[in-house]
Amino acid sequence: MAKKILMLVGDFAEDYETMVPFQALQIAGHRVDAVCPGKKAGEQVRTAIHDFEGDQTYTEKRGHNFTLNATFADVKPADYDALVLPGGRAPEYLRLNDEVLAIVRHFDAAGKPIAAICHAAQILAAAGVLKGRKINAYPACAPEVTLAGGTFVSLPFEDALTDRNYVTGPAWTAHVAWLKQFLALLG
């Protein structure tokens, strides 16, 4: 049965972590509404490509323009079955938006599936929904997960973790496991 999924993005969301789930979930028959605070359907956000090239951390290059297909101001969380939070640098800013945090809290309180990858754990931490949760994220987010009351579980970069209604992963390199586990939660 097709689900209605909300995807929260912002400028400099990780390109692959935005584009791939947006397309893959539609291929699987689900409706995905991609929104960004302060933006309307048809407007775009800029993405960033993060890669692992042997440095101590990832490198960043300019990604694609991603066109939003829904308007943030029109979002009613109760109308959605699941939430997707891509990573990249966007979560650093999205976590400062009270409406974004309220949306995350709604999905958590309702026990609806939440898929968060990479730096999206920053949004979960800011929303105060990690207490007692086992979470994976980009390793640099481990202190935030722990400080928010969650347990950071280290995984290989190709793996993902499901803890009740949450599916989390370290980066776009985990897409296969992350999306497979999220699709299982969707039914």
C-alpha positions, 0 to 999 in steps of 0.5 A: 500500500502506497504511503505518503512520505514527508522529506525535510530538506534545506540548502546544502543537503547532501545531494545523494541523500536527497535525490536517491531516496526521493526517487527510490521511494517513488519508484517503490510506489510511495508519494514523497513531498519534499519541502524546505522551510520558507520555500514553496513548491517549484522553488529549489534548494542547492545540494552538496556532494560529500565524498570520502577521499582519504582525508580526516573527514569528507570533502564537499563539492557543489551538487545539483539544484533540487526542486521542491514539490510541496510547500513547507507552510502547507505541511500537516504532519498528521497527513503523512505516514513517514518522515525522511531526513537527509544529511549534509549541512542542511541539518545544522540549520534545520535544527534551529527551526521550531516548526521543523522540530515540531514536525519531528516530534509529531512523527516520534510521538505517533510512532511513525517511521523516521529515516535519518541519515548522516548529519540528520541526527542533529535534527533528532537531537535538537528535537529531543527525541533520542533518549533511549534510542540506538542511533547511527549517524556520521561519526562526527555526530556521535557526541550529539547523539550521546548528549541527547540521551541516545546510544551511538552505534558505530557501523560500517559505512555500508550498514544501517540500523533500525530501532523501533520506528527509526532507521539511521545510517552513516552516509549515502554509502549506506543507501541500500541497507538504509532504504531496505530497512525503511521500506520494511517499516513502511510495509 
